[in-house]
Amino acid sequence: MAFDGSWKVDRNENYDNLMEKMGINMMKRKLAAHDNLKLTITQEGNKFTVKESSTFRSIEIVFELGVTFNYTLADGTEVTGSWTIDGNKLIGNFQRLDNSKELKTVREVVGGELVQTYTYEGVEAKRIFKKE
């Protein structure tokens, strides 16, 4: 699958505004903008394993397409939701447990880069990763 491999964050677009909209304080936003996030993604059928490694934490998430699971964002925000595939896009639809607001995440490979697009309360941001 196109998502398989190790991806290191290269740049962000509008990421600070998205985090501000989510209620993340300025100190955490500044740290997150320089977290050196690395994603290692493997897919076996409908099962994905995503290893997230950053300056702040290292975790492994295992999920199956269409199966709801709980996840805690790096800032501590808890969400529940699931991932699906639509064409060449991996689409995550999540709901915050504290306020029930929706966070949508789309991962797609564009021009050899992994583009992760977030949408929350009308604010869109991107994190662009390069393959290692």
ZAVEX-88148 format. One record per residue: y, x, z of N, C-alpha, C in turn; residue number from 0. Coordinates in steps of 0.02 Angstrom, whole numbers. Each point is the difference from the previous one (the first is absolute). Layout:
% residues N
- Y, X, Z, Y, X, Z, Y, X, Z, NUM
...
% end
This chain:
% residues 132
- -60, 42, 0, 60, -42, 0, 62, 44, 0, 0
- 53, -24, -28, 62, 38, -8, 32, 20, 67, 1
- -16, -37, 54, 31, 14, 64, -33, 58, 37, 2
- -62, 16, -18, -38, 52, 34, 37, 66, -2, 3
- -1, 35, 57, 29, 66, 4, 47, 7, 58, 4
- 31, 58, 4, 49, 15, 53, 70, -3, -31, 5
- 43, -35, 35, 68, -13, -24, 50, 20, 55, 6
- 49, 39, -17, 51, 21, 48, 67, -31, -19, 7
- 35, -28, 50, 64, -32, -15, 49, 51, -30, 8
- 34, -21, -52, 47, 43, -35, 72, -23, 10, 9
- 10, -67, -2, 67, -26, 9, -3, -74, 19, 10
- 56, -24, 25, 8, -70, 21, 58, -32, -36, 11
- -5, -65, -11, 55, -38, -29, 13, -61, 44, 12
- 59, -2, 30, 22, -57, 42, -43, -10, 62, 13
- -37, 51, 20, -47, -5, 56, 37, -11, 67, 14
- 57, 34, 9, 38, -8, 62, 23, -73, 8, 15
- 24, -30, -54, 22, -70, 3, -56, -48, 17, 16
- -59, 13, -27, -58, -42, 16, -17, 6, 74, 17
- -2, 61, 25, -17, 10, 71, 53, -32, 45, 18
- 63, 5, -19, 54, -32, 38, -11, -76, 2, 19
- -16, -29, -57, -12, -72, -4, -58, -21, 44, 20
- -49, 44, 8, -58, -13, 42, 15, 9, 74, 21
- 61, 24, 15, 19, 8, 70, -19, 67, 31, 22
- -14, 49, -42, -19, 66, 25, 64, 39, 16, 23
- 2, 29, 59, 62, 34, 22, 14, 62, -41, 24
- 63, 23, 3, 24, 54, -42, -40, 65, 9, 25
- -17, 17, 62, -36, 62, 11, -69, -2, -34, 26
- -35, -55, 8, -66, -6, -33, 8, -1, -76, 27
- 53, -31, -25, 11, -1, -73, 12, 71, -27, 28
- 39, 39, 36, 15, 68, -23, -64, 43, 0, 29
- -41, -9, 53, -62, 37, 3, -48, -21, -55, 30
- -5, -66, -12, -46, -26, -50, 18, 23, -70, 31
- 64, 9, -13, 22, 22, -67, -25, 70, -16, 32
- -20, 38, 52, -23, 69, -10, -68, 10, 34, 33
- -45, -49, -8, -63, 2, 36, -55, 41, -35, 34
- 14, 24, -62, -49, 39, -38, -67, -37, -7, 35
- 3, -65, -11, -60, -41, -4, -45, 21, -57, 36
- -64, 4, 17, -52, 15, -50, -52, -56, 6, 37
- -18, -28, -58, -51, -52, -3, -60, 29, -37, 38
- -59, -9, 27, -62, 18, -35, -38, -65, -8, 39
- -8, -21, -63, -29, -65, -15, -67, 9, -35, 40
- -50, -35, 24, -65, -2, -34, -21, -73, -6, 41
- -31, -16, -55, -24, -68, -13, -74, 2, -18, 42
- -38, -44, 32, -70, -10, -17, -9, -76, -9, 43
- 0, -22, -62, -4, -72, -13, 61, -35, 27, 44
- -9, -50, 44, 56, -36, 30, 23, 30, 65, 45
- -28, 56, 20, 17, 32, 64, 46, 60, -12, 46
- 55, 1, 37, 48, 56, -4, 3, 35, 67, 47
- 7, 65, -3, 15, 40, 59, 65, 37, -14, 48
- 49, -10, 45, 65, 33, -8, 12, 42, 63, 49
- 6, 65, -11, 17, 45, 55, 74, 14, -5, 50
- 37, -17, 52, 72, 12, 4, 11, 58, 46, 51
- 36, 50, -24, 16, 58, 41, 74, 14, -8, 52
- 36, 3, 57, 71, 14, -2, 19, 44, 59, 53
- 64, 14, 5, 26, 39, 55, -16, -34, 67, 54
- -6, -67, -1, -5, -38, 62, -69, -24, 19, 55
- -43, -10, -50, -67, -25, 17, -47, 11, -58, 56
- -64, -3, 16, -53, 2, -50, -49, -56, 18, 57
- -11, -44, -49, -45, -56, 11, -42, -11, -63, 58
- -54, -37, 9, -42, -19, -56, -7, -75, 1, 59
- 13, -32, -57, -6, -72, -7, -55, -14, -50, 60
- -46, -43, 18, -53, -21, -45, 8, -75, -10, 61
- 3, -22, -62, 7, -72, -13, -38, -19, -63, 62
- -16, -64, -4, -31, -28, -60, 50, -47, -33, 63
- 0, -1, -65, 45, -45, -37, -11, -72, 22, 64
- 55, -35, 13, -3, -70, 18, -19, -15, 72, 65
- -14, 51, 40, -20, -11, 70, 59, 17, 46, 66
- 18, -49, 41, 57, 9, 45, -17, 50, 56, 67
- 50, 43, 15, -8, 48, 55, 68, 10, 33, 68
- -1, 29, 60, 62, 16, 36, 16, 73, -10, 69
- 65, 16, 0, 23, 68, -12, 65, 10, 39, 70
- 10, 59, 27, 61, 17, 35, 39, 51, -41, 71
- 62, -18, -19, 43, 46, -38, 18, 59, 45, 72
- 25, 53, -31, 16, 61, 37, 52, -11, 55, 73
- 44, -51, -8, 50, -13, 51, -26, -45, 56, 74
- -63, -22, -5, -29, -43, 51, -3, -73, -18, 75
- 30, -20, -56, -2, -70, -22, -71, -19, -19, 76
- -24, -55, 28, -68, -22, -15, 2, -54, -54, 77
- -46, 6, -48, -5, -48, -55, -73, -20, -10, 78
- -9, -55, -34, -66, -22, -20, 4, -21, -73, 79
- -53, 12, -38, 1, -19, -71, -58, 31, -37, 80
- 7, 1, -66, -54, 27, -41, 27, 29, -65, 81
- -42, 39, -33, 15, 30, -65, -41, -35, -53, 82
- 29, -6, -60, -36, -25, -58, 19, 45, -59, 83
- -37, -8, -55, 17, 37, -61, 20, -50, -53, 84
- 55, 15, -34, 23, -40, -56, 14, 48, -57, 85
- -46, 4, -48, 8, 49, -54, -5, 70, 27, 86
- 53, 40, -9, 1, 69, 25, 39, 6, 65, 87
- 13, -56, 33, 39, 0, 62, -43, -18, 60, 88
- 9, 37, 53, -30, -16, 65, 55, -35, 40, 89
- -12, -64, 17, 52, -41, 31, -19, -18, 72, 90
- 44, 18, 45, -10, -16, 71, 49, -54, 22, 91
- -27, -54, 28, 41, -53, 28, -12, -2, 74, 92
- 52, 17, 38, -6, 5, 73, 51, -43, 34, 93
- -16, -20, 61, 45, -40, 41, 8, 34, 67, 94
- 63, 7, 21, 13, 31, 65, -26, -46, 55, 95
- -29, 29, 51, -26, -40, 56, 55, -21, 48, 96
- 56, 38, 2, 54, -16, 48, 46, -55, -24, 97
- 10, -7, -67, 48, -50, -24, -25, -40, -61, 98
- -61, 12, -21, -32, -35, -56, 33, 11, -68, 99
- 46, 49, -6, 31, 14, -64, -48, 41, -43, 100
- 7, -8, -66, -46, 31, -47, 24, 68, -25, 101
- -48, 46, -5, 11, 66, -29, -49, 6, -58, 102
- 26, 10, -60, -43, 9, -59, 2, 73, -21, 103
- -58, 27, -16, -5, 69, -22, -40, 1, -65, 104
- 27, 35, -49, -35, 7, -64, -8, 75, -14, 105
- -62, 20, -14, -14, 69, -19, -22, 0, -73, 106
- 31, 45, -39, -21, 7, -70, 14, 72, -22, 107
- -40, 24, -46, 9, 67, -28, 41, -8, -64, 108
- 59, 33, 0, 46, -3, -56, 19, 71, -20, 109
- -16, 19, -61, 16, 67, -23, -29, 55, 43, 110
- -60, -10, 26, -33, 50, 41, 23, 2, 72, 111
- 45, -46, 19, 24, -4, 69, -25, -65, 31, 112
- -13, 2, 65, -16, -60, 38, 65, -30, 25, 113
- 16, -60, -23, 61, -34, 20, -20, -55, 49, 114
- 27, 4, 59, -14, -50, 52, 65, -39, 10, 115
- -1, -64, -18, 60, -42, 4, -9, -50, 57, 116
- 50, -2, 43, 0, -47, 57, 53, -53, -11, 117
- -15, -61, 20, 50, -53, -1, -3, -36, 67, 118
- 60, -5, 32, 5, -33, 65, 67, -36, 4, 119
- -2, -66, 8, 61, -39, 9, 51, 13, -56, 120
- -24, 5, -62, 43, 10, -58, 22, 71, -13, 121
- -21, 48, 42, 17, 71, -10, -61, 35, -29, 122
- 11, 37, -55, -54, 36, -32, 12, 75, 7, 123
- -54, 37, 14, 5, 73, 6, -62, 30, -32, 124
- 6, 64, -17, -57, 35, -30, -9, 67, 33, 125
- -64, 19, 5, -18, 68, 17, -42, 25, -57, 126
- 18, 57, -27, -34, 27, -59, -38, 63, 21, 127
- -64, 1, -18, -45, 55, 20, -23, 38, -61, 128
- -9, 65, 8, -28, 42, -52, -72, 20, 20, 129
- -43, 4, -50, -69, 17, 13, -5, 74, 17, 130
- -41, 15, 50, -9, 70, 20, -59, 30, -36, 131
% end
